[in-house]
Amino acid sequence: MKVATVFKIIGALAVLAIAAVVATIGILQSIDFNNFKAEVEAMAAEATGRDVTIEGDLDLVLSLTPSLNMSGVRLGNAEWGVKKPMMVLQNLKAKVDLQSLLSGKLNVDYFVIDGLTLILQTDGKGRANWEFEGQEADVAATKSSTGLDIVPQVQDIRLNNIDLTYIDGASKRRFHVLLDKINVQAETYDSPMAIQMQATYNAVILNVNSNLGSLKHLIGKEGKVFPVDLDIQAKGLSLNVKGGVEQPSAGMTVNARIQANVSNMSTLSKLAETDLSALQNIKAGFDVFGSGTRYSLSAIDVLVDGTDLSGKLDIDLTNRRPRLSGTLSSQMVRVPETSPKTKKSEKIFTTDPLEFDALHLVDLDVSYAAKLISLKPLLLSNLKAQVKLNKGRLDIKTFSVNLGGGALLGAVKVDGASKKPKLYANLKIQNLDVGHLVEVFDFGDLLDLKLDGKVNVQASNASSTRALVSSLNGDIEFSAKNGEIKDKAIEGLGVTVISCLVGRLPIENGDVVAKTVVLGTPAFDATVTGNIDLPGERLHLTISPQAKTTSLSSFAVPVRLKGSLKEPYIGLDAGEVVAGTVGNVLKAPAGLVVDVLRAVTKTKYKDACAEALKKAKEPSSRQNTPEKKPEKKPEPKKDPPSKKLKSTGDPVKDLGNIYEGLFGK
């Protein structure tokens, strides 16, 4: 056969082959691939073990890099999951490099999804709905019809408009987020993934950059640690998570370090779904380890507006309310100064409702200690407390704190679960420096007095401050001795030294009764009778001095403390003369003591007072007239009569007599 003939035959075969290829492509391009949707659905269902339906179009564009278009795809959920599709896909596009098949690889140039509703769910028993129960095959290597291993390689995955819901089977909690876009890049199927994502949660835009393990590792069942390096940025907020997730396919055991910085409280309030505007700056870091419903936080390092916090916590998410237990401590706690949101009331105790919602957010069993607490203008130290909170009931079983050189100890309970919240307090005061407190509140260096006492009270309705004081019952006791009033105006009168100050104040439905209140000095003793009406915010007290020396006997004029709690004033029985207006009795007790002592001992304190004292010193010309005896002038009905102590002339013996009848009837 001639060579020319051979070439003619080869040429003819080539033309025939080309014609056959062209004809085949033409035929394939004319095929409607929607006719094969049933076969594709069956293959996908066999591979996943789930129902798969393609409600939209299925289209294949042939070339050396053919592309696949698909729409309206639904993938069923696991049998134990919620009765909704695990995935609803609106549009999918993928482009494949056919030439890579010659080397046993399946290279996907890009994989684009637009419009995806996805439900990810765990059952709390180690299973996840993204684990498929179809044919047991390693998706990392699929046998082709020729027997070659075909390894899929997806280098670029792009997802837009993702509606993601995560359901934790153990805690039954749901997390919902809208993902505007996700870009995933990886060189190979088993190479680390770099992910950029933009999401919107509670109207907050979040930008996420992360470096993760491979896709093969993510969906596999090897149980190795899946590395995570996640950086989240929002307006005034940054969050970094670095560590690993063990058994990421189902167990979700987290072992990572979390660091957060927040300067925009509006952003954090939206994310946390609660008002955190009272805070300013937050820096936090902690290690987290755990899975399912139980996690442990350790190496806690938090700084919030100058308040630090460290320690460790265990978190249990089994029930509706998270339960936190552990040990926490602070070097410095700065309590922020708050201004009332409502218009300033004329009353101290109002009907504005007290908020107890925070008591229902979590359950607690925490030991806490703080070295310093700044509660302007006070500075407390060495706070120790055991705090328990269960179903809205707060129980501070034991606490102690140093205040003003002394200590405050006791226990407090708040029952926020009742329809009418209840309050219980049992406190003990030891060696409290009253003079220090007076000076701290800017009333000057007026007093040197150390006070001991007990407070045992309960309120059956703490829904508001008015309701609280109206339902307040209990008892207050206090005692002090060897004190001093630092006022030059009364030096030399023998009243600057406080031999003793003792008192018992029973409380019944907000009515504080001065059952036994005695002030003793070397020169005179004074008893206090009457009551403080907390619901009505009124004072009805009578201070009755009894001179121990003849030089002061004519100055022993009963003094009445009257008026509202906000604006009390001092009056003298002799003519009911106003001796002066003083500040809030609750804020300046030492100042009132000084005013009272001035009123009964210093003739030049105020003109009105001087006139009253002058009348008291002058003998009455009608002293023997039976129809008018000033010394028997009755007290006003709203104030109980004074009970005066008789002096024996011996200050030491007088002091013993004072203590002898302190708490009798």
C-alpha positions as CSV (number, residue, x, y, z in Angstrom):
1,M,0.0,0.0,0.0
2,K,1.3,3.4,-0.9
3,V,2.2,5.8,1.8
4,A,-0.2,8.3,0.3
5,T,-3.0,5.8,0.7
6,V,-2.1,5.3,4.3
7,F,-2.2,9.0,5.0
8,K,-5.5,9.2,3.2
9,I,-6.9,6.5,5.4
10,I,-5.5,8.1,8.6
11,G,-6.9,11.5,7.4
12,A,-10.2,10.0,6.8
13,L,-10.3,8.3,10.2
14,A,-9.3,11.6,11.8
15,V,-12.0,13.4,10.0
16,L,-14.4,10.7,11.1
17,A,-13.2,10.9,14.7
18,I,-13.5,14.6,14.7
19,A,-17.0,14.4,13.2
20,A,-17.9,11.8,15.8
21,V,-16.7,14.0,18.6
22,V,-18.5,17.0,17.2
23,A,-21.6,15.0,16.7
24,T,-21.3,13.6,20.2
25,I,-20.9,17.1,21.7
26,G,-23.8,18.3,19.6
27,I,-25.9,15.5,20.8
28,L,-24.9,16.0,24.5
29,Q,-25.6,19.7,24.3
30,S,-29.0,19.0,22.9
31,I,-29.9,16.7,25.8
32,D,-32.1,18.0,28.5
33,F,-30.4,16.8,31.7
34,N,-33.5,17.4,33.7
35,N,-34.5,14.0,32.4
36,F,-31.8,12.5,34.6
37,K,-32.8,14.3,37.9
38,A,-34.3,11.1,39.2
39,E,-31.1,9.2,38.7
40,V,-29.1,12.0,40.3
41,E,-31.4,12.2,43.3
42,A,-31.2,8.4,43.8
43,M,-27.4,8.5,43.7
44,A,-27.2,11.3,46.2
45,A,-29.7,9.6,48.5
46,E,-27.6,6.4,48.4
47,A,-24.5,8.4,49.2
48,T,-26.0,10.3,52.1
49,G,-28.7,8.1,53.5
50,R,-31.1,11.0,53.3
51,D,-34.0,12.1,51.0
52,V,-32.7,14.3,48.2
53,T,-34.9,16.2,45.8
54,I,-34.0,18.6,42.9
55,E,-37.0,20.9,42.4
56,G,-35.2,23.3,40.0
57,D,-33.2,22.9,36.8
58,L,-30.2,20.6,36.3
59,D,-27.9,21.8,33.5
60,L,-24.4,20.8,32.3
61,V,-22.4,22.9,30.0
62,L,-19.7,20.8,28.2
63,S,-16.2,21.9,27.5
64,L,-12.7,20.9,28.6
65,T,-13.8,22.7,31.8
66,P,-17.5,21.8,32.0
67,S,-19.7,23.7,34.4
68,L,-22.7,22.4,36.4
69,N,-25.7,24.5,37.3
70,M,-28.3,23.3,39.8
71,S,-31.2,24.9,41.7
72,G,-33.9,24.0,44.2
73,V,-32.1,21.2,46.0
74,R,-33.4,19.8,49.3
75,L,-31.5,17.5,51.6
76,G,-33.4,15.8,54.4
77,N,-32.4,15.9,58.0
78,A,-31.4,13.0,60.2
79,E,-34.2,10.9,61.6
80,W,-33.6,12.1,65.1
81,G,-33.4,15.8,64.1
82,V,-36.0,18.5,63.7
83,K,-38.6,17.8,61.1
84,K,-37.2,20.2,58.5
85,P,-34.7,19.8,55.7
86,M,-31.1,20.0,56.8
87,M,-30.4,22.0,53.7
88,V,-32.4,24.0,51.1
89,L,-30.2,25.2,48.2
90,Q,-31.4,27.8,45.8
91,N,-28.5,27.9,43.3
92,L,-25.3,26.0,42.8
93,K,-22.6,26.5,40.2
94,A,-19.4,24.4,39.9
95,K,-16.6,24.3,37.2
96,V,-14.5,21.1,36.8
97,D,-11.2,20.6,35.0
98,L,-11.5,17.4,33.0
99,Q,-7.8,17.3,32.2
100,S,-7.1,16.6,35.8
101,L,-8.9,13.3,35.5
102,L,-6.0,11.9,33.4
103,S,-3.8,12.1,36.5
104,G,-6.4,10.6,38.8
105,K,-7.6,13.9,40.3
106,L,-10.8,15.8,40.1
107,N,-10.0,19.5,40.3
108,V,-13.0,21.7,40.9
109,D,-12.0,25.3,39.9
110,Y,-14.8,26.9,41.9
111,F,-17.9,26.0,43.8
112,V,-20.5,28.7,44.2
113,I,-23.6,28.6,46.3
114,D,-26.1,31.5,46.4
115,G,-29.0,31.2,48.8
116,L,-28.7,28.4,51.4
117,T,-30.8,27.6,54.4
118,L,-28.8,25.2,56.7
119,I,-29.7,23.5,60.0
120,L,-26.7,22.0,61.9
121,Q,-27.8,19.9,64.9
122,T,-26.3,17.5,67.5
123,D,-28.3,15.1,69.6
124,G,-26.3,15.4,72.8
125,K,-25.1,11.7,72.5
126,G,-22.2,12.2,70.1
127,R,-24.1,12.3,66.8
128,A,-24.4,15.2,64.4
129,N,-26.7,15.6,61.4
130,W,-23.7,16.4,59.1
131,E,-22.6,12.8,59.6
132,F,-24.2,10.8,56.8
133,E,-25.2,7.2,57.0
134,G,-25.0,6.2,53.4
135,Q,-22.5,3.9,51.8
136,E,-19.4,3.5,53.8
137,A,-16.9,5.2,51.5
138,D,-14.1,7.6,52.0
139,V,-15.0,10.7,50.2
140,A,-11.3,11.5,50.0
141,A,-10.8,8.9,47.3
142,T,-13.5,7.5,45.0
143,K,-13.0,4.7,42.5
144,S,-13.6,5.6,38.9
145,S,-14.9,3.2,36.4
146,T,-11.4,2.5,35.3
147,G,-10.3,1.6,38.8
148,L,-8.2,4.7,39.4
149,D,-8.4,6.6,42.6
150,I,-10.0,10.0,42.0
151,V,-9.2,12.5,44.7
152,P,-11.5,15.6,44.6
153,Q,-9.7,19.0,45.0
154,V,-11.8,22.1,45.6
155,Q,-9.7,25.2,45.7
156,D,-12.3,27.9,45.9
157,I,-15.7,27.7,47.6
158,R,-17.9,30.8,47.6
159,L,-21.2,31.0,49.6
160,N,-23.6,33.9,49.6
161,N,-26.8,34.6,51.6
162,I,-26.6,31.8,54.1
163,D,-29.3,31.3,56.8
164,L,-27.7,29.2,59.5
165,T,-29.3,27.6,62.6
166,Y,-27.3,25.6,65.1
167,I,-29.2,23.4,67.6
168,D,-27.3,21.9,70.5
169,G,-29.0,18.6,71.4
170,A,-27.7,18.6,75.0
171,S,-28.8,22.0,76.1
172,K,-31.7,22.4,73.5
173,R,-30.3,25.9,72.8
174,R,-30.5,27.5,69.3
175,F,-28.2,29.8,67.7
176,H,-29.3,31.7,64.5
177,V,-27.1,33.9,62.3
178,L,-27.3,35.3,58.8
179,L,-24.1,34.9,56.8
180,D,-23.8,37.4,54.0
181,K,-20.8,35.8,52.4
182,I,-18.2,33.1,53.0
183,N,-15.1,32.5,50.9
184,V,-13.2,29.3,51.6
185,Q,-9.8,28.6,50.0
186,A,-7.6,25.5,50.2
187,E,-4.9,24.1,47.9
188,T,-6.1,20.5,48.4
189,Y,-8.8,18.6,50.0
190,D,-6.6,17.8,52.9
191,S,-4.9,21.2,53.1
192,P,-5.7,23.9,55.8
193,M,-8.6,26.2,54.9
194,A,-8.5,30.0,55.0
195,I,-12.0,31.4,55.5
196,Q,-13.2,35.0,55.2
197,M,-16.8,35.6,56.3
198,Q,-19.2,38.4,56.8
199,A,-22.2,37.8,59.0
200,T,-25.1,39.8,60.6
201,Y,-26.3,38.9,64.1
202,N,-28.9,41.0,65.9
203,A,-28.2,43.9,63.5
204,V,-24.4,43.7,64.2
205,I,-22.1,43.2,61.2
206,L,-19.3,40.7,62.0
207,N,-16.2,40.2,59.9
208,V,-14.5,36.9,60.4
209,N,-11.1,35.7,59.3
210,S,-10.0,32.2,60.2
211,N,-7.4,29.5,59.6
212,L,-8.8,26.1,60.1
213,G,-7.9,22.4,59.5
214,S,-8.7,20.7,56.3
215,L,-12.1,19.8,54.9
216,K,-11.1,16.2,55.0
217,H,-10.4,16.5,58.7
218,L,-13.6,18.4,59.4
219,I,-16.0,15.8,58.0
220,G,-14.0,12.8,58.8
221,K,-14.3,10.6,61.9
222,E,-10.6,10.2,62.9
223,G,-11.2,12.1,66.2
224,K,-8.0,14.2,65.9
225,V,-7.9,17.8,67.1
226,F,-9.2,20.1,64.5
227,P,-7.1,23.4,64.7
228,V,-8.9,26.7,65.0
229,D,-7.6,30.2,64.7
230,L,-10.5,32.6,64.6
231,D,-10.5,36.4,64.5
232,I,-13.9,38.3,64.7
233,Q,-14.2,42.0,64.3
234,A,-17.2,44.3,64.8
235,K,-17.7,48.0,65.6
236,G,-15.8,48.5,68.9
237,L,-15.3,44.7,69.4
238,S,-12.6,42.2,68.7
239,L,-12.6,38.5,69.6
240,N,-9.9,35.8,69.0
241,V,-10.3,32.1,69.5
242,K,-7.2,30.0,69.2
243,G,-7.0,26.3,70.0
244,G,-8.6,23.1,68.7
245,V,-11.8,21.1,68.5
246,E,-11.6,17.4,69.3
247,Q,-13.9,15.2,67.2
248,P,-15.3,18.1,65.2
249,S,-17.7,15.9,63.3
250,A,-19.8,15.3,66.4
251,G,-18.3,15.7,69.9
252,M,-17.3,19.3,69.6
253,T,-14.9,19.1,72.5
254,V,-13.4,22.6,72.7
255,N,-9.9,23.3,74.0
256,A,-9.0,26.9,73.3
257,R,-7.9,30.3,74.6
258,I,-10.4,33.2,74.0
259,Q,-9.4,36.9,74.1
260,A,-11.9,39.7,73.8
261,N,-11.7,43.5,73.8
262,V,-14.8,45.7,73.8
263,S,-15.0,49.5,73.7
264,N,-18.5,49.9,72.1
265,M,-21.1,48.8,74.6
266,S,-23.9,49.3,72.1
267,T,-22.4,46.5,70.0
268,L,-22.0,44.2,72.9
269,S,-25.6,45.0,74.2
270,K,-27.0,43.9,70.8
271,L,-25.0,40.7,70.7
272,A,-25.8,39.8,74.4
273,E,-29.5,40.9,74.0
274,T,-29.3,42.9,77.3
275,D,-28.5,46.5,78.2
276,L,-24.8,46.8,79.1
277,S,-24.5,50.6,78.6
278,A,-23.4,51.1,82.2
279,L,-20.0,49.5,81.3
280,Q,-17.3,51.3,79.3
281,N,-14.3,49.1,78.5
282,I,-13.9,45.3,78.7
283,K,-10.8,43.2,78.3
284,A,-11.2,39.5,78.9
285,G,-9.2,36.3,78.4
286,F,-9.8,32.7,79.6
287,D,-9.1,29.1,78.6
288,V,-12.1,27.0,77.8
289,F,-12.4,23.2,77.8
290,G,-15.4,21.1,77.4
291,S,-18.2,19.7,75.2
292,G,-21.9,19.4,75.0
293,T,-23.4,21.0,78.1
294,R,-20.3,21.2,80.4
295,Y,-17.4,23.6,80.1
296,S,-14.6,24.7,82.3
297,L,-13.1,28.2,82.3
298,S,-9.6,28.6,83.8
299,A,-6.9,31.3,83.8
300,I,-9.6,33.9,83.8
301,D,-8.3,37.4,83.4
302,V,-10.9,40.1,83.1
303,L,-10.7,43.9,83.4
304,V,-14.0,45.9,83.3
305,D,-13.8,49.7,83.9
306,G,-11.0,49.3,86.4
307,T,-12.5,46.2,88.1
308,D,-10.4,43.0,87.7
309,L,-11.6,39.4,88.0
310,S,-9.6,36.1,88.0
311,G,-10.2,32.5,89.0
312,K,-11.9,29.5,87.5
313,L,-15.5,28.5,86.7
314,D,-17.4,25.4,85.7
315,I,-20.4,26.0,83.4
316,D,-23.3,23.5,83.2
317,L,-25.8,24.1,80.4
318,T,-28.0,21.1,81.0
319,N,-31.0,23.1,82.3
320,R,-32.6,26.2,80.9
321,R,-30.6,28.4,83.3
322,P,-26.8,28.0,83.0
323,R,-25.2,27.0,86.3
324,L,-21.9,28.5,87.3
325,S,-19.7,27.2,90.1
326,G,-16.2,28.0,91.1
327,T,-13.8,30.4,92.8
328,L,-13.3,34.1,91.8
329,S,-11.3,36.9,93.2
330,S,-10.5,40.6,92.5
331,Q,-7.7,42.9,93.5
332,M,-9.8,46.0,92.9
333,V,-13.5,46.5,92.4
334,R,-14.7,49.9,91.3
335,V,-18.5,50.4,91.6
336,P,-19.5,52.9,89.0
337,E,-21.4,56.0,90.1
338,T,-24.9,56.0,88.6
339,S,-27.3,58.8,88.2
340,P,-31.1,58.1,88.5
341,K,-32.8,57.7,85.1
342,T,-36.1,59.0,86.5
343,K,-36.9,62.5,87.7
344,K,-35.6,63.2,91.2
345,S,-38.3,62.3,93.7
346,E,-39.3,64.3,96.7
347,K,-39.3,61.0,98.6
348,I,-36.4,58.8,99.7
349,F,-38.5,55.6,99.4
350,T,-40.5,55.4,96.1
351,T,-42.9,53.0,94.5
352,D,-40.5,52.5,91.5
353,P,-40.2,48.7,91.0
354,L,-37.0,47.1,92.0
355,E,-35.5,44.8,89.3
356,F,-34.9,41.2,90.2
357,D,-34.8,39.8,86.6
358,A,-31.0,39.3,86.8
359,L,-31.6,36.7,89.6
360,H,-33.3,34.4,87.0
361,L,-30.5,34.5,84.4
362,V,-28.2,32.0,85.9
363,D,-27.7,29.7,89.0
364,L,-24.6,30.2,91.0
365,D,-22.4,28.5,93.6
366,V,-19.4,30.7,93.8
367,S,-16.8,31.7,96.4
368,Y,-15.6,35.3,95.9
369,A,-13.0,37.5,97.5
370,A,-12.0,41.1,96.8
371,K,-9.0,42.9,98.3
372,L,-10.3,46.4,97.7
373,I,-13.8,47.8,96.8
374,S,-14.2,51.4,95.8
375,L,-17.8,52.5,96.5
376,K,-17.4,56.3,96.5
377,P,-16.8,57.8,98.9
378,L,-16.2,54.6,100.8
379,L,-13.3,52.2,100.5
380,L,-14.0,48.7,101.6
381,S,-11.4,45.9,101.9
382,N,-11.0,42.1,102.3
383,L,-14.4,41.1,101.2
384,K,-15.1,37.4,101.4
385,A,-18.4,35.8,100.4
386,Q,-20.1,32.5,99.6
387,V,-22.8,33.2,97.0
388,K,-25.5,30.8,96.0
389,L,-28.2,31.6,93.5
390,N,-30.9,29.0,92.6
391,K,-34.0,29.6,90.6
392,G,-34.1,33.3,91.5
393,R,-33.3,32.9,95.2
394,L,-30.0,34.6,96.3
395,D,-28.4,33.3,99.4
396,I,-25.2,34.9,100.6
397,K,-24.5,32.4,103.4
398,T,-21.5,34.1,104.8
399,F,-19.7,37.3,104.1
400,S,-17.3,39.6,105.8
401,V,-15.8,43.0,104.8
402,N,-13.7,45.6,106.5
403,L,-15.2,49.1,106.6
404,G,-13.9,52.1,108.5
405,G,-11.4,50.2,110.5
406,G,-14.0,47.8,111.6
407,A,-15.8,44.8,110.1
408,L,-19.2,43.9,108.8
409,L,-20.2,40.2,108.9
410,G,-23.3,38.2,108.3
411,A,-25.7,36.7,105.8
412,V,-28.2,38.0,103.4
413,K,-31.0,36.3,101.5
414,V,-33.2,37.7,98.6
415,D,-36.1,35.6,97.4
416,G,-36.7,36.9,93.9
417,A,-38.8,33.9,92.9
418,S,-41.8,34.9,95.0
419,K,-44.5,37.1,93.6
420,K,-43.5,39.6,96.2
421,P,-39.7,39.5,96.6
422,K,-38.5,39.0,100.2
423,L,-35.4,40.2,102.0
424,Y,-33.6,38.7,105.0
425,A,-30.5,40.2,106.6
426,N,-28.6,39.2,109.7
427,L,-25.6,41.4,110.2
428,K,-22.9,42.0,112.8
429,I,-20.9,45.2,113.2
430,Q,-17.6,45.1,114.9
431,N,-15.5,48.1,115.9
432,L,-16.9,50.4,113.2
433,D,-15.1,53.8,113.1
434,V,-18.1,56.2,113.0
435,G,-15.8,59.2,113.0
436,H,-14.0,58.0,109.9
437,L,-17.3,57.6,108.1
438,V,-18.4,61.1,109.1
439,E,-15.2,62.5,107.7
440,V,-15.4,60.4,104.5
441,F,-18.8,62.0,103.8
442,D,-17.2,65.4,104.1
443,F,-18.7,66.5,107.4
444,G,-15.3,67.1,108.9
445,D,-13.3,65.5,111.7
446,L,-16.1,65.7,114.3
447,L,-16.1,62.4,116.1
448,D,-14.0,59.6,117.5
449,L,-16.2,56.7,118.2
450,K,-16.0,52.9,117.6
451,L,-19.4,51.2,117.3
452,D,-20.5,47.5,117.7
453,G,-23.9,46.4,116.7
454,K,-26.4,43.8,115.3
455,V,-29.0,44.1,112.6
456,N,-31.6,41.4,112.2
457,V,-34.3,42.4,109.8
458,Q,-36.7,40.9,107.2
459,A,-39.0,42.4,104.6
460,S,-42.0,40.5,103.2
461,N,-42.3,42.7,100.2
462,A,-39.2,44.1,98.4
463,S,-41.0,45.0,95.2
464,S,-40.0,48.7,95.7
465,T,-38.2,50.6,98.3
466,R,-41.5,51.9,99.7
467,A,-42.9,48.4,99.9
468,L,-39.6,47.2,101.5
469,V,-39.6,49.7,104.4
470,S,-43.4,49.3,104.9
471,S,-42.9,45.5,105.4
472,L,-39.7,45.8,107.4
473,N,-39.6,44.0,110.7
474,G,-36.7,43.1,113.1
475,D,-34.3,44.6,115.5
476,I,-31.3,46.9,115.6
477,E,-28.8,47.0,118.5
478,F,-25.7,49.1,118.9
479,S,-23.2,50.1,121.6
480,A,-20.0,52.2,121.9
481,K,-17.9,53.6,124.6
482,N,-14.8,55.8,125.2
483,G,-15.6,58.1,122.3
484,E,-15.0,61.8,121.8
485,I,-16.8,64.7,120.1
486,K,-14.2,67.0,118.5
487,D,-15.9,70.3,118.7
488,K,-14.1,73.3,120.3
489,A,-17.4,75.1,120.8
490,I,-18.3,72.7,123.7
491,E,-14.8,72.1,125.1
492,G,-14.7,72.6,128.9
493,L,-18.3,71.7,129.5
494,G,-17.5,68.0,130.1
495,V,-19.6,66.8,127.2
496,T,-16.9,66.1,124.6
497,V,-16.2,62.7,126.1
498,I,-18.7,60.0,125.2
499,S,-18.7,57.5,128.1
500,C,-21.2,55.3,126.3
501,L,-23.7,55.1,123.5
502,V,-26.1,52.2,123.5
503,G,-29.4,51.5,121.8
504,R,-32.0,49.1,120.8
505,L,-34.4,49.8,118.0
506,P,-37.2,47.3,117.4
507,I,-38.9,47.6,113.9
508,E,-42.5,46.7,113.2
509,N,-43.8,47.3,109.7
510,G,-41.3,50.1,109.1
511,D,-41.9,51.8,112.4
512,V,-38.5,52.1,114.1
513,V,-39.0,52.6,117.9
514,A,-36.3,54.0,120.1
515,K,-37.0,51.6,122.9
516,T,-33.6,52.1,124.6
517,V,-31.2,54.7,123.4
518,V,-28.8,56.3,125.9
519,L,-25.8,58.7,125.4
520,G,-23.6,59.0,128.4
521,T,-20.9,61.7,129.1
522,P,-19.1,62.7,132.3
523,A,-21.3,65.7,132.6
524,F,-24.8,64.4,131.6
525,D,-26.7,61.4,130.3
526,A,-29.3,61.7,127.5
527,T,-32.0,59.3,126.6
528,V,-33.8,59.1,123.2
529,T,-37.4,58.2,122.9
530,G,-39.9,58.2,120.1
531,N,-39.9,56.6,116.7
532,I,-38.8,56.9,113.0
533,D,-41.7,56.3,110.6
534,L,-39.9,54.9,107.5
535,P,-42.9,54.6,105.2
536,G,-44.0,58.1,106.1
537,E,-40.4,59.3,106.2
538,R,-41.0,61.3,109.4
539,L,-39.0,61.7,112.6
540,H,-40.6,61.9,116.1
541,L,-37.7,61.7,118.5
542,T,-37.2,63.4,121.9
543,I,-33.7,63.7,123.4
544,S,-33.9,64.1,127.2
545,P,-30.6,65.1,128.9
546,Q,-30.0,64.6,132.6
547,A,-27.1,66.7,134.1
548,K,-24.7,65.0,136.4
549,T,-23.3,68.2,137.8
550,T,-25.1,71.2,139.3
551,S,-23.3,73.6,136.9
552,L,-25.1,72.1,133.9
553,S,-28.4,71.1,135.6
554,S,-30.2,74.2,134.3
555,F,-29.2,73.3,130.7
556,A,-30.9,69.9,130.7
557,V,-33.6,70.9,128.3
558,P,-35.3,68.2,126.3
559,V,-34.6,68.4,122.6
560,R,-37.0,67.2,119.8
561,L,-35.8,65.9,116.5
562,K,-38.6,66.4,114.0
563,G,-39.6,66.8,110.4
564,S,-39.0,64.6,107.3
565,L,-36.0,62.3,106.8
566,K,-34.8,64.6,104.1
567,E,-35.2,67.8,106.1
568,P,-35.1,67.1,109.8
569,Y,-34.8,70.0,112.3
570,I,-34.1,70.4,116.0
571,G,-36.6,72.0,118.4
572,L,-36.5,72.7,122.1
573,D,-39.3,72.0,124.5
574,A,-38.9,75.4,126.1
575,G,-41.1,77.3,123.8
576,E,-40.8,74.9,120.9
577,V,-38.1,77.0,119.4
578,V,-36.3,75.9,116.3
579,A,-32.6,75.7,117.1
580,G,-31.4,75.1,113.5
581,T,-32.0,73.1,110.4
582,V,-29.6,70.2,109.8
583,G,-28.9,67.9,106.9
584,N,-30.1,64.5,106.2
585,V,-30.2,62.6,109.5
586,L,-29.3,59.4,107.8
587,K,-26.2,60.9,106.3
588,A,-24.8,63.0,109.2
589,P,-25.6,61.4,112.6
590,A,-22.5,62.8,114.2
591,G,-23.3,66.3,113.0
592,L,-26.7,66.0,114.6
593,V,-25.2,64.9,117.9
594,V,-23.0,68.0,117.8
595,D,-26.0,70.2,117.1
596,V,-28.0,68.6,119.9
597,L,-25.1,69.1,122.4
598,R,-24.7,72.7,121.3
599,A,-28.4,73.3,121.7
600,V,-28.5,72.1,125.3
601,T,-25.1,73.5,126.4
602,K,-24.0,76.6,124.4
603,T,-26.1,79.7,125.0
604,K,-24.7,81.5,122.0
605,Y,-25.4,78.8,119.4
606,K,-28.4,80.5,117.9
607,D,-30.6,83.4,119.1
608,A,-33.7,81.2,119.3
609,C,-31.8,78.6,121.2
610,A,-30.3,81.2,123.5
611,E,-33.8,82.6,124.3
612,A,-35.0,79.1,125.1
613,L,-32.1,78.4,127.4
614,K,-32.5,81.8,129.1
615,K,-36.1,81.0,129.9
616,A,-35.0,77.6,131.3
617,K,-32.4,79.2,133.6
618,E,-34.7,81.9,135.0
619,P,-36.8,80.8,138.0
620,S,-40.5,81.1,137.3
621,S,-42.4,83.7,139.3
622,R,-45.5,81.5,139.1
623,Q,-43.5,78.5,140.2
624,N,-46.0,77.8,143.0
625,T,-49.1,78.4,140.9
626,P,-50.7,74.9,140.6
627,E,-52.5,75.6,137.4
628,K,-49.3,76.2,135.4
629,K,-46.2,74.1,136.0
630,P,-43.7,74.2,133.0
631,E,-41.9,71.1,134.2
632,K,-45.1,69.1,133.8
633,K,-46.0,70.4,130.3
634,P,-47.2,67.4,128.3
635,E,-45.3,66.3,125.2
636,P,-47.2,66.4,121.9
637,K,-49.2,63.3,121.3
638,K,-47.0,62.1,118.4
639,D,-43.9,61.9,120.6
640,P,-43.7,59.5,123.6
641,P,-42.7,61.1,126.9
642,S,-39.0,61.3,127.8
643,K,-37.6,59.0,130.5
644,K,-34.8,60.7,132.4
645,L,-32.0,59.0,134.3
646,K,-31.2,60.2,137.8
647,S,-27.5,60.9,138.5
648,T,-25.9,59.6,141.7
649,G,-23.1,62.0,141.4
650,D,-20.7,59.2,140.6
651,P,-20.1,58.9,136.8
652,V,-18.8,55.4,137.1
653,K,-21.8,54.3,139.0
654,D,-24.1,56.2,136.6
655,L,-22.5,54.3,133.7
656,G,-23.3,51.0,135.4
657,N,-26.9,52.0,135.9
658,I,-27.2,52.9,132.2
659,Y,-26.1,49.5,131.1
660,E,-28.2,47.7,133.7
661,G,-31.5,48.4,132.1
662,L,-30.5,48.6,128.5
663,F,-32.8,46.0,127.0
664,G,-35.5,45.6,129.6
665,K,-39.1,46.7,129.1
